[in-house]
Amino acid sequence: MRHIGWIAGTAAAALVAAGAITYAVAEDTGSTAKVPTADSADAGFARDMAVHHQQAVEMSYIVRDRTKNEEVRRLAYDIAQTQANQRGMLLGWLDLWGAPKVSADPPMTWMSMEDMPSGEDGALMPGMATDSELKKLDTLEGEQADILYLQLMTDHHRGGIHMAGGCVAKCTVGVEKRLAQGMVDAQQSEIELMTTMLEERGAKPRD
């Protein structure tokens, strides 16, 4: 039953947001506009960022149970809520376009990022934590959990910004490009906040 409270809240919000954004996308593309194909940047970004966001939500649930620090818990809640909502939007667009939510192609092919390896031990895309890092986070308590979470989420946001910037450059659906730009702006602001929070704990972001 772990995480049920947060999951219920974020899931409900995501459903509402996804419904609203589906209408926005339909209006934005217009009835005669070309629907993005399964191999387009629009669909690729939606698929990959939905997976990327899911890990951020998972990490935020983990740290919520490992710390009593209200500042960290509040940040984790905000990240979980925002990214669950956005994930609902991304998956809603794929449904609207009739595009698959899972692709046989490796992640990031829509960005032509052959120079960016998938990573090791479960790190699928830029900034994503590895399986061993997630397991470690789930064993820590208090300030140690705070520091690792802030470091992992900083890395995660850096990768997310890179991906969202790619959509801003390559996606064709206006409302999706605007959402991607909003991700860039919001996550950069959160990186600055997390850097300050790490400094207050005698730590810093990882190189």
N, C-alpha and C positions, 0 to 999 in steps of 0.2 A: 504493500500500500504506500510505499515511499513516493514522495513528490506529488501525491494525488491532489493536494490543494492547489499548488501552482499549475499543475498540468490542466486541471479543470478550468481554471481561470484563463490561462493563455490559450487553451484550445477553443473556448467559447469566443474569446475576442478575435482569434484568427478566423473563425467561421464568419463572423460578422464582417470583418475587414475584407475577406476574400470575396464575399458576395458583393460588397460595394465596389471593390476594385474591378471585378469582372465587368460590371456595367460601364465603368470608366474606360476600360480597355476597348470594349465593344464600340463605345462612342468615339474613342480616340482613333481607332483604325477605320471605322466607317464600314458600311455594308459592302462597298465595292473595293475596299483596300485589300491588298495581298496579305493573306494570313501567313505569319512566319512558318517556315518549314521546320521539320524536326532537327535538321542539321544547321539551322541558322544560329547566329549569335544570340538572338532573343531567346530561343528555346534552350540553347546550351547554358546561357547564364542562369536562366530560371531553374534548370535542373541542378546545376552545380551549386548555386548559391543556396538553394533549399537544403542541400546536404550540409553545406558549410554552416548555415544558420542552426541546423539541428544540433550540431556539436556545441555551439555556443550556449544553446539552451540547456543541454545536458551538463556542461561544466558549471553553469550557474546553479542548477539544482544541486549538484554535488557540494559546492562550497556553501550553499545555504545551510546544509546539514553539518558542516565541519567547522563553522565559526559562529561566534556570538556577537561579532562586531557589527553594529547597526549600519555603519557607512558601507561596508563591503556587502552586507546583505541587501541593502537598498540598491546599490549599483547592480548586483547580480539579478535582482528582481526586475529592474528596468531593462537590462539587456535581454533577459528571458522573455519578457512581455513584448518588447519591440521586435525581436527577431522571430518569435513565434507568429506574430501578426504578419510580418513581412513574408515569412515562409508560406503562410496561407495564401497570400496574394500570388506568389510565384507559382505555386501548385495550381491555383485557380486559373492563371493564364494558360498553363499547359493544357488544362482541361478545355478551355475555351478554344484553343488552337488545334485541338485534336492531336497534340504531340505527346509522345511517351514521357513518363516521369523518370524512366530508367533507360540508359543508352548503352549499347554494346561498346561504343567508343570510349577511350580513356577520358577521364576528366580533363577539362581545360582545352580540348581540341578546338573549340570555337574561338579561342584566343590565339591559336597557333603558337602555343607556349611549349614547343618541343624542348626548349632550353630550360624548362622548369620541371625537374623530375617529380614524380608522384610522392616521393618520400619513402620512409621505411616504417615498419612496425605500425601500420594503420594510418599514417599521415597521407591523406589522399590528395589534398590540394594545398595551395599556399597558406601558411599560417596555422594549419590544423594541427592539433596536438596528436601525439602518437598514443597508441594503446597503453604503453608503459607509463606515459605521463599522466593519463587519466587515472590509471590505477594508483599511482603515487598520490595524486591529489585526494583520492578517496581514503587514503590512510593517514593524512595529516590532520592536525587540529589547530585551532586558534590562529595565531599570527603566522605560523608556518604555512597553513592552508591559504591564508589571505595573500601572502607574498607569491606563492606559486600560481594561484588563480590569476592575480593581477599580471604576472609575467606571461602566462599562457594566453590570457585574453588580449594582452597587448600584441603578441605575435599573431593571434587570430584576426584581430582587427587590421593589422598591417596587410595580411593576406587578403582579407575582405575588401579593403580599399583598392588593392591592385586589381582584383576581379571586377569590382564595381566600376572602376575607371575604364576597364576594357569594354564594359557594356555601354558606358557613356559614349565611347568612341565608335563602337561597332553596332549596337542595337538600333533597330529601325522604328520600334513602337515608342511613341513619344512619352506615354505615361511610365513605361518601363525605364526609359532613359532618365526621367525625372526622379523616379524612385532610387535608381542607382546613384545619381548625384547626391541625393539626400543621405544615402548610406555613407558615401565618401565624407561628407561634411560632419555627420553625427559621429561617425567612428573616429575621425581625427580628433574631434573634441574630447571624446572619451579616452583616447590614448593620452592626451595631455593631462586629463584628470587622473588616470591610473598611474602615470609617471610621478605626479605629485604624491599620490597615496603611497607609492613604493618608497619614495624619498623619505617620507615621514616614518617609515618602518626600517630605515637604514639599508634599503635595497634599491635596485634599479632595473629597468627592462633588460632582457637578455639581448646580446648582440645577434 
